[in-house]
Amino acid sequence: MFTVDTHTHIISPDTDSYPADPLGGHRSTWSQERPTDIDGLLRAADAAAVDHLVVVQASTVYGFDNNYVADQLTRHADRLSGVCSVDFLSPKVVDDLHHWIDDRGFSGVRIRAADGTTAVPTPGRGLDDERMAPVWQFLSDRRVPVCIQMHAKHAPILAGLLEQYPGLTAILDHAGRPQLDGDAPYPSAAGVPQLEETGRVFIKLTPPAVLRAQRESGSAAPVVRTLIEKFGAANVMWGSNFPASAGSLSELHDLIEKQLPSLDDTQLELIAGGTAGRLYGLTPAVTPGAKEC
């Protein structure tokens, strides 16, 4: 079974070549307590029998300087894909996207918007800030997936963007902090479709999402089941959040796997790596049963 961990981070011990410059000016605690470089990540992946890794820019360490991840994409092109971070409000943001995607090999981009943290403030007024229009247009035209860290209450804004930009594909980091009560994980608004109706929203199951549900509801299994039922396994993937989440990559994978409901082999293959393979161009053909986006 082809396995893809869609959410990992790396920290370089070479602080001269890759100096810290965290968003918000506050470096994340995990990056100081559990810094893992590319070699450590690859060893952890081998131990967990993970075939491919998506490395997400550690913006709470390096801000918008994606060079450490970019350099590893060059060294380990057969094993890694990358998600960069850019300043969505910058007047040169489209140039930055061309640089990191076309020149340095990134496959996706991430925005930490509307995530409710104080260490990393929301850019502008949120996802629908008019200054972000060039970014959404670029991502829509180029079919580049965007990972979004947000809360469930922002679902109508995202749905509106998906209507406005028909080529836009969104991946909800940490499952987008869904509502844990009832069968509607993301609220809609009048005239706005449910996120699952768009076919272009993908759910990333991660330890922060699982642990939040366990903490607030006693179990993550019900919300995981609801997300898979509503979005379909073809729109669900997993990510370890290693090393930001404490534990080995194997342990973090097992934490997520234990929350999955009873699924057939095709569904399991999609969540394990088929969905991510299609999004990031890792497999030559569309996985059977997957939705077009």
N, C-alpha and C positions, 0 to 999 in steps of 0.2 A: 504494500500500500504506500503510495506516494504521500509523504507528510511534509507540510509546510508550517513552520512557526511564523505567524504573521506579525508578531510584536516583540522584538528584542531590542536591546540597547547596547552600545559599547562605549567605553571610556578609555582613552589612551593614557599610559603612564608618562608619555613624552609631553610634558607641559610647555616646553619651548616651541615645539612644532604645532601643538594643538592647545593653545591657552584657553582657559575657562572664561566665558563671557555670558553667563546665564541670563535668560529673559527675566525681567523684573529685578535683576541684580542679586538674586538669592539662589545659591546653588542647592540643588536637591540633596536631602540627607542621604538617600540610598546611594547616590553616586560617590559619596565620601566614605560610606560604610562598606559598600559592596562593589567597588569599581572593578569591572571586568573588561579586559581588552579583547581584541578580535580572536586571539589565540585561545583565550579562556572560553569565549563563546562557542568556538568551533569544537573544542573538547567537550563542552557541555552538550552540544547538539549530537555529537557522536555517541555519547553515553546514553542519550535519550532516543537514539535511532531516528533522528529528524533529518530528512533529506535536504531541505532548503530552508533558508532563514531570510526573513524580511527584517532588515535593520532600520529602525525608526530613529531619526535624528533625536539625540538627547538635548532638547532645547533648554532644559533646566541646567545644562552644563555649558553648551557651546552656542546657545542662541541660534542665530541664522548662519553661522559658519559651519557648513556641512562637510568640510574638507576631510575630516578623519573617516567618516563613513564613505565618502567618495573614493578615497585612496584604497579602501578595502574592497570596494566594488571592482576596482581594476585588478587587484591581486587575486580575488576569489570570485570571478565572474560566474563560475559554474555552481557556486554554492549560495551566493547572496543576491538579494534585491534590496533596493533602498528607498526609503521615504524621507524626503527632505523637508526642511522648514524654511519658509521665506516670510518676509514682512509683507503681508497682504495689503498694507496701506501705503507702501512705498511707491513713489512715482515711477520707479524703474523696476517694478515687480515683474513685469513681463520679460524684461531682459534677464532678470535673475532666474526666472523659470526656464528660459531657453538655456541658460548656462548650466544649471544643475541637471536638467533633464536631457538636453541634447548633447552637451559637452561632457558631462561628468557621469552620466549613466543612471540617474535615478528613475524609478518607475512610478512614483507617486509623490504626493505632497501632503503635508499635515498642517492643520490649523488648530491651535489650542484656543478656541473661542467659546464663550458661554459655558465654561466649565466650572465656574464658581470658585476658583481658587484665588487667593490673594497674592500668592507669590508670583503668579503669571497673570497679569490683568488682561481682560478681554480687549482685543484690539477694536478701537472705534466704538461703535454702538452695537456691535455683534455681527452675526453672519450676513445680515442684509445691509450693512453699511454700504452706501452707494459708491464709496471709493474702492470697494472690492470688485466692482463689476468687471474690470479687465481680467482679473484672476479667474472668475467663474467662466467668462467667455473663452479664455485660453484653455482651461481644463475641459470645457464642453467641446470645443473644436477639436482638441487633440485626443479626447477620450482618455484623459489621465485621471485615475481614481484619486479622490481626496479623502484622507482620513480626518474625521471631525471629532473633537472632544467637546461634548455638549451635554445638556440635560434634556430629559423627555419633553419638558415644556417648550423647548425650542423646535419641536417637530414641525409645527405649521410653517415656520420660517423656512426650514429646509425644504419642505414640500413645495413651497412657493418658488424657491430657487430651481428645483428640479423641473417645474413646469416652464419656467422662464428659459432654462438652458437645457434643451433636450438631449444633449450629449453628456451631461454631467452624471457622474457615478460617485456615490458617497458611501464611505465605510465608517460605521459608528464605532469609534474607539471605546473600549470598555463597555460595549453594548449600548452606549448612549444614555447610560443611567435611566433605564426604563422605569415606568411606574410599576410597583410591585403588587398592587392590589387590583383585582379584576382581570379582565381579558383584553384590555386595551393598553399595551405597554407604552404607546406614544399617542398623546391626544391630537386630535385633528381640529380643524376650525371650519366654519361655514364656507363651502365652495372650494375647500382644499382637500385633496385626496389623502387617505391614510398612506403612511410611508411604504407599507408593504404593497400597496396597489401600483406603485410606480415601477416596480421591478428593477430599480436602479439604486436601491439601498441595501447595503450588506452589513450584517451584524458580526462584530468581532467579540467572541467570548474570551474573557481574560480573567485572571485571578482577582483583580480589583472588583470586577462585576460580580463574580461568584461570592466573594467575601462580603461585599455590601449586602447582597440578598440574604446571605446566611445571618448576618448581623441584624438586619432590620426585619426580616420575615421568618427567620429560623431555618430556612432552606432555600437553596438556589434552584433546585430541580423544577419547581412549578413555572418560574419565569423562563427558564431555559426551554422547557417544553413548549410554552406558549410562543416564544420567539421562533422556534423551529417550525411549529405548526403554521404560523402566520406568514413567515418569510420563505419557508422552504429550505431544505438543507443546501440547495444550490446557491443560497444567498447567506449562508452562515459559515464562519471559519473560526479558528482558534488562534490564540496568541498567548505565550507564556508570561509576557511582561518581564522576562529575565534580563538583568538581575535586579530590576526595580522592585519586583515582588520578592520577598525573602523565600529562600528554598532553592533546591537544585532545579534545573530545567525539567528533569524527569518528574520530580515531585509536583511541579506546577502543571505539567501536562496531565498528570494523573488526577489532580484536583478538578480540572475541567472535565475530563473524560467521565468522572464519576457522576457528574450532574446530568449527563445525556440520558434521554429517555430511550426506550427500546427502538432501535432503528435497523433498517435492512442494510445490507452490505453497500449498496450504492449510496445511500445517505451518509453512511459512515465515511466512505471514501471522499465524498464531497467536502464534508466538514474537516477531515484530516488534511486535505491538500488540494482536492480537485477544484474547489471554489477559488482558492487563492491562485492556483495554477492558471486558471482562465483569466482572472483579473490582471495578473502580472505577467501574462504571456509565457508561462513556464512549461506549458504543454502544447503540442502542435495542433491539437483539435479541441473543440468544445466538448466538455465533459457531458456524457449522456444525462439528459434530464435537466440540464442547466437552463436558466432563463437567459434570453438575449438581453444585452444592455448597451 
